[in-house]
Amino acid sequence: MSVERSIFAFAGFMVMLSLLLTTFVHPNFIWLTAFVGANLFQSAFTGFCPAAMLMKKMGIKTEAELARMK
């Protein structure tokens, strides 16, 4: 799995988790959902994504690196 696909999976998981926490734990967890959405929005324009940086350090390859390996 590439970094790009991992970001989609991680963001989806965080949104679902925050919605569950909002429903079953405390309504203020809705702010986690807002943070994830804002982070996705800003990364679309700036290209800066802390989760992607962490995943690269963990050794997950980007789509371009995987394509070069073929």
C-alpha positions in Angstrom: 0.0 0.0 0.0 1.3 3.4 -0.9 1.5 6.5 1.2 -1.3 8.1 -0.7 -3.7 5.2 -0.2 -2.6 5.0 3.4 -3.6 8.6 4.0 -7.1 7.9 2.6 -7.4 4.9 4.9 -6.1 6.8 7.9 -8.4 9.8 7.3 -11.4 7.6 6.9 -10.6 5.7 10.0 -10.2 8.9 12.0 -13.5 10.3 10.8 -15.4 7.2 11.7 -13.6 6.9 15.1 -14.4 10.6 15.9 -18.0 10.1 14.9 -18.3 7.1 17.2 -16.6 9.0 20.0 -18.9 11.9 19.5 -22.0 9.7 19.6 -21.0 7.4 22.5 -18.5 9.3 24.7 -18.9 13.1 24.4 -20.2 15.6 21.9 -17.0 17.6 21.9 -15.2 14.9 20.0 -16.9 16.5 16.9 -13.8 18.8 17.0 -11.6 15.9 16.1 -13.8 15.4 12.9 -13.4 19.1 12.1 -9.6 18.9 12.6 -9.3 15.9 10.3 -11.4 17.6 7.6 -9.4 20.9 8.0 -6.1 19.0 7.7 -7.3 17.2 4.5 -8.4 20.5 3.0 -5.2 22.4 3.7 -3.0 19.4 2.5 -4.8 19.5 -0.8 -3.6 23.0 -1.4 -0.2 23.0 0.4 1.0 19.4 0.0 1.9 19.4 3.7 0.6 16.4 5.6 2.1 15.3 8.9 0.6 11.8 8.6 2.3 11.4 5.2 5.6 12.4 6.7 5.2 9.9 9.5 4.3 7.1 7.1 7.3 7.8 4.9 9.5 7.6 8.0 7.9 4.2 8.8 9.1 3.0 5.4 5.8 3.1 3.4 6.6 4.0 -0.2 4.9 6.6 -2.4 3.1 5.8 -5.7 6.1 7.1 -7.6 8.5 5.0 -5.7 6.4 1.9 -6.2 6.1 2.7 -10.0 9.9 3.0 -10.3 10.3 -0.4 -8.6 8.3 -2.2 -11.4 
